Amino acid sequence: MAKLSTDELLDAFKDMTLLELSAFVKQFEETFEVTAAAPVAVAAAGPVAGGEAPAAEEQDEFDVVLEAAGEKKIQVIKVVREVVSGLGLKEAKELVESAPKAVLEKVAKDAAEAAKEKLEGAGAKVSLK
């Protein structure tokens, strides 16, 4: 197979649908044993002046965990697609069926609470961690 340039690859990706591109990314991750997730910087807490223990900080990042879909599974799938950007119908259905599962990870408190409200409004059982 001829080697493709970066521009040629980008042109090929532009012609793909989101579902085709999503499938490609999954296959790429499996083939090369990598993940396309953005890296998360972890800041280590340094020693505090005077040797004092750091004060307990309020949690500012939350995970929205879908515990169960409930009776209205289709409604929950629709809300999951709304809450999680770029998720296709198949992926949303798989996420809902694999509960308990994190729907959103490391999001701000207000975004987590809004997502929890929407999901609970659709009949799902949700927790924040």
N, C-alpha and C positions, 0 to 999 in steps of 0.2 A: 504494500500500500504506500502511496506517495505521502510524504510528510506535508502536513497542512500548516500554513502560516497562522499566526494569531488572528489576523484579519479574516482569513478564510473560515477559521473556526467560529468567530463571532458572527459572521454572516450565516453560517449553518445554524447556529443557535437562534438567530433572529427568525428563522423560518419555522422553528419548532413551536408547538403549542406549549402552554404551561404544564400540562400533564406529561407530555413527552419529555420536557426538560426536567421535570421532577423525577421521572423514571430514570433518566440518564444520570442525574446526580446520585440517586440511590445506588445504581449499578456501579458508578465510578467509585463511590465510597466503599462498596463491598470488594471491588476488584483490587483497589490499592490500600485497603484497610485504613482509611482516613475518614475524617468528618469535615463537612463543609460548614459547620457551625462556627460563628465568629468567636475568636478567643476572648476569654474573660480575664481581665487583669485583676490579680489578687494583691491587695496592699496589706503588708504585714504591719501590725501595730508595733511601733517602736516603744522603748522604755519612756515612761513619763518622768519629767523632772522631779527630783526629790524622792524617787523610788516609790511613789504612790501607785496604787492599782488604778487602772483606767476606769472611769465611771461607766456604768452600764449604759450602752447606747441603745436608742430606740431603733427597732428594726425598720429599715427603709426599703428593703427588697423582699418581695413575697412570691411564693409559688402558688398558683391557683390549681388545686387538685380536684379532678372530677372523681368523686367516690362512687357514684352510681347514676345511671341515666334516668331511672324512674320509669313511670308509665308512658310518658310522651317522648319516646326515643327520637322520633323524626324531628320534633321541635328542638330537642337538645342538639341534634346534628346540625340543624340550621344555625343555631346560636353559636356553636363551636366554629363553624365556617365564618361567621360574622366576627367573632372575637379573635381568632387566629388568622392573620392575613396570609393570603396565598395558599390556603389549604383547599384541596379539591374535595369533591363529595366522597370519593372512595377513602381518602385519607382521614376525613372527619369521621366517617362511619367506623373505620378501624380504631380510631382514637376512642370514640365513645364506647365501642364494644370491648375495649381492653381496659376499662375502668377497674380499679382505681389507677388513674394516670394523670400526670401533670399536663394541664392544658397550656398554661403560661408559666414561664420560669423567670425569676429575678425581675419582676416588674414593680413599678412604684405602687405605693399603698392605694392611692385613688384609682388607678387602673385595675388593680387586683379586686378591689371592692366592687367596681362597676361591672367587671366580668362575672364576679360571683353573683351579683344581683340579677344579671341577664340570664345566667345559667339556671339559677334557682327559680326565676320566673317561668322558665320553660319546663320546670319539673325535675331538674337534676339535683342530686345531693352533692354539694361542693364544700371544700374546706380550704382555708388559707394556711400556709406554712411559712 
